[in-house]
Amino acid sequence: MDSLKQYQHMKASVIISNYQGMEFLPECLLHLANQTYPNYEIILVDAGSTDGSPEFAEETYPDIKLFRCGRIGIGEAINIGIRNSSGEIIVFDLNTDEYVEPIWLEELIKQLARYDFKIITGTTRIIYGTDLIDEAGVNLNFFGKAKLLGHGKRIDHFDFPDRPVDYVGSPTFHRKVLDLIGPIDEDYFIYAEDADFCYRAKLAGIETRSAPLARSYHHIRGTTGKNIRTLEYFLRRAYIRFHIIHSPPHRLSISLFFICLLLTFASFVGAISGLQKSPLFFQKFEGRIKAILWNIKNLRRNLRRRKQMVAFKRKHKMLFAS
């Protein structure tokens, strides 16, 4: 199944969400436009940018499907892209601050083909300007903290484990996966929508595996900016919600204790320590408190989603048993 000719009839739809991405978007699209895989479309969903990035994409790459929206979250942007895609293979959400190698898409589809298109695969990200891995798949530890596989290791010296991971960057899958697990959860405004999607797939018996040769070069936090308060808010908001929805009771209590109490208390201690980095810790503290308050405000909604996921899990357990 490794011969390109055997599956190049399958069209791939690469979905990019963009907000104020002009600093990175030109090079992102330049790399994406030079793929060895011949059959693909690019879908750019813009969330109300005012920096000229959607205009640049429209004028420079007229074949791109461009959708101009208001200030929407990544989950909603991806779903808009999916609804307007025509490919059998879906790739979401390629960051505007990462630049893919020419064989990137080909290697993603080769990895799907190796498993008869019954898995999710994703990008191996390298830290831009280095040969060091950013992530080669992600696992969640007992406390619910993300562990980036291979992070900081040289790409040519890393021994990729031949086993599933919890989630990947730029999840890539056959469209039929959507029939089993549904669309992206739009209540993830930014962060964790990929983790949630891959976790639901796991409940339905679909593995997630990284693709070692599908590589991109990633500007760390290029699209999320340098505002620590905002970064911490959206990051912690997303992962608290993820654990409320998906973690079993014993894991949920430990995860919430770690994220809501230990991390927040640690940032508070750092903020009042008087050390050079105290202002940084204060921003983290503010962002984490805001994230906790958001989840308290939306607790009823999140618990309804948890109930749906319990039913989803029970349904697929029954299917596996039959």
Helices and strands as residue ranges (DSSP letters): G 4-6, E 12-18, H 25-32, E 40-47, H 53-60, E 65-69, H 74-83, E 89-91, E 98-100, H 104-114, E 120-127, E 133-135, E 138-140, E 146-148, G 155-157, E 169-174, H 176-181, H 193-203, E 208-218, H 228-246, H 249-256, I 257-262, H 263-272, H 278-297, H 299-321
